[in-house]
């Protein structure tokens, strides 16, 4: 059996099950194995109920997933605190929320600066009193092969700083208040690449995996206190972060609005993990026999080259090949960044 045949066998049942279990309006939400559509309708679970009277802090809220999630949550009645580097961009998002009748607060912060993060958290607690739901959405992604990374230890350092240490600082600042109130949730926007161990993304997925593992440990200490840690293994989303890799223009992706729907589900249901179908398959396959996934990962590494930016071609003129084998591979591993 060829790899293409294998991927087709994987894709067909997952796609069929997803189509059966999802309504058209919930495309992009991770519900194929949850029966959530039926449960929501029976129980009447809504985002409005989940965020009513709650203060939600969202990092990376000036664009993409963060901005879309902030608007969705504020529209449902949540009070949102918007965090990102640029005040002007945050202000635009806040203005849209306020025009629509929502409540938004703007907190510019360089999340690569630990002292700045500590100051931000102190200011938020002083002005708003607490944070009920923390969404660690801000992140840095680096797609670069090992061969091009031998002299780039700074790639690993700066990725870990923003994706891990910055998020940890916020968790440590806001967790005491959550434990005292007997309610809280930390939603970490991770990546399906953590489950697939995507090649070329070693620095990125290592930082996300570190945060996930830490929160598994913290959950063990806070389970009886009404605090929930949720890791969202997000599929590929059409944001500025993926724009340097031109082949992603051909990949199936979520829109920021659909990704915001994934986060809304996570807030409503407070699961420990949220994952796309192929991410779940990859995690299971790795647990049973990692050699199978090693072969899949290596095939992805061979099929998809480094981007022009990763290879140092600032002109972006490096050709991007996307023939039938690549199309089949991408379709079979839908939602994964390679």
Order of alpha helices (4+ residues) and beta strands (2+ residues): alpha-alpha-alpha-beta-alpha-beta-alpha-beta-alpha-beta-alpha-alpha-beta-alpha-alpha-beta-alpha-beta-alpha-alpha
